[in-house]
Amino acid sequence: MLVKIISLLCVLLLMLSFDVSRWTRISRMERVVYGLLLLPILYLGFLYVTGKPWLNLDDVISFIFAQPAKFIVKSIDPSS
């Protein structure tokens, strides 16, 4: 678990170190968007470190798009 924490912190620190020079030049809205993009990264990083069987992004995407995708496939299926 310690190795996972260290690797996650290294990735986050590298990402933030590249963006720190741009941070003063971006607008408030861009900062909000950047923060919102960090939320899934932090959530998935937490899941990676702890190994919890919580919802992953592909579970959420499947929940949202499964029924519309089935409807589209059913509507263009020539056998029905």
Contact map, one row per residue, 1 for C-alpha under 8 A:
11111000000000000000000000000000000000000000000011000000000000000000000000000000
11111100000000000000000000000000000000000000000000000000000000000000000000000000
11111110000000000000000000000000000000000000000000000000000000000000000000000000
11111111000000000000000000000000000000000000000110000000000000000000000000000000
11111111100000000000000000000000000000000000000010000000000000000000000000000000
01111111110000000000000000000000000000000000000000000000000000000000000000000000
00111111111000000000000000000000000000000000000000000000000000000000000000000000
00011111111100000000000000000000000000000000100010000000000000000000000000000000
00001111111110000000000000000000000000000000000000000000000000000000000000000000
00000111111111000000000000000000000000000000000000000000000000000000000000000000
00000011111111100000000000000000000000000000000000000000000000000000000000000000
00000001111111110000000000000000000000000000000000000000000000000000000000000000
00000000111111111000000000000000000000000000000000000000000000000000000000000000
00000000011111111100000000000000000000000000000000000000000000000000000000000000
00000000001111111110000000000000000000000000000000000000000000000000000000000000
00000000000111111111000000000000000000000000000000000000000000000000000000000000
00000000000011111111100000000000000000000000000000000000000000000000000000000000
00000000000001111111100000000000000000000000000000000000000000000000000000000000
00000000000000111111111000000000000000000000000000000000000000000000000000000000
00000000000000011111111100000000000000000000000000000000000000000000000000000000
00000000000000001111111100000000000000000000000000000000000000000000000000000000
00000000000000000011111111000000000000000000000000000000000000000000000000000000
00000000000000000011111111000010000000000000000000000000000000000000000000000000
00000000000000000001111111000000000000000000000000000000000000000000000000000000
00000000000000000000011111100000000000000000000000000000000000000000000000000000
00000000000000000000011111110110000000000000000000000000000000000000000000000000
00000000000000000000000011111110000000000000000000000000000000000000000000000000
00000000000000000000000001111111000000000000000000000000000000000000000000000000
00000000000000000000000000111111100000000000000000000000000000000000000000000000
00000000000000000000000001111111110000000000000000000000000000000000000000000000
00000000000000000000001001111111111000000000000000000000000000000000000000000000
00000000000000000000000000011111111100000000000000000000000000000000000000000000
00000000000000000000000000001111111110000000000000000000000000000000000000000000
00000000000000000000000000000111111111000000000000000000000000000000000000000000
00000000000000000000000000000011111111100000000000000000000000000000000000000000
00000000000000000000000000000001111111110000000000000000000000000000000000000000
00000000000000000000000000000000111111111000000000000000000000000000000000000000
00000000000000000000000000000000011111111100000000000000000000000000000000000000
00000000000000000000000000000000001111111110000000000000000000000000000000000000
00000000000000000000000000000000000111111111000000000000000000000000000000000000
00000000000000000000000000000000000011111111100000000000000000000000000000000000
00000000000000000000000000000000000001111111110000000000000000000000000000000000
00000000000000000000000000000000000000111111111000000000000000000000000000000000
00000000000000000000000000000000000000011111111100000001000000000000000000000000
00000001000000000000000000000000000000001111111110000000000000000000000000000000
00000000000000000000000000000000000000000111111111000000000000000000000000000000
00000000000000000000000000000000000000000011111111111100000000000000000000000000
00010000000000000000000000000000000000000001111111110000000000000000000000000000
10011001000000000000000000000000000000000000111111100000000000000000000000000000
10000000000000000000000000000000000000000000011111110000000000000000000000000000
00000000000000000000000000000000000000000000001111111000000000000000000000000000
00000000000000000000000000000000000000000000001101111100000000000000000000000000
00000000000000000000000000000000000000000000001000111110000000000000000000000000
00000000000000000000000000000000000000000000001000011111000000000000000000000000
00000000000000000000000000000000000000000000000000001111101100000000000000000000
00000000000000000000000000000000000000000001000000000111111100000000000000000000
00000000000000000000000000000000000000000000000000000011111110000000000000000000
00000000000000000000000000000000000000000000000000000001111111000000000000000000
00000000000000000000000000000000000000000000000000000011111111100000000000000000
00000000000000000000000000000000000000000000000000000011111111110000000000000000
00000000000000000000000000000000000000000000000000000000111111111100000000000000
00000000000000000000000000000000000000000000000000000000011111111100000000000000
00000000000000000000000000000000000000000000000000000000001111111110000000000000
00000000000000000000000000000000000000000000000000000000000111111110000000000000
00000000000000000000000000000000000000000000000000000000000011111111100000000000
00000000000000000000000000000000000000000000000000000000000011111111110000000000
00000000000000000000000000000000000000000000000000000000000000111111111000000000
00000000000000000000000000000000000000000000000000000000000000001111111100000000
00000000000000000000000000000000000000000000000000000000000000001111111110000000
00000000000000000000000000000000000000000000000000000000000000000111111111000000
00000000000000000000000000000000000000000000000000000000000000000011111111100000
00000000000000000000000000000000000000000000000000000000000000000001111111110000
00000000000000000000000000000000000000000000000000000000000000000000111111111000
00000000000000000000000000000000000000000000000000000000000000000000011111111001
00000000000000000000000000000000000000000000000000000000000000000000001111111001
00000000000000000000000000000000000000000000000000000000000000000000000111111100
00000000000000000000000000000000000000000000000000000000000000000000000011111111
00000000000000000000000000000000000000000000000000000000000000000000000000011111
00000000000000000000000000000000000000000000000000000000000000000000000000001111
00000000000000000000000000000000000000000000000000000000000000000000000001101111
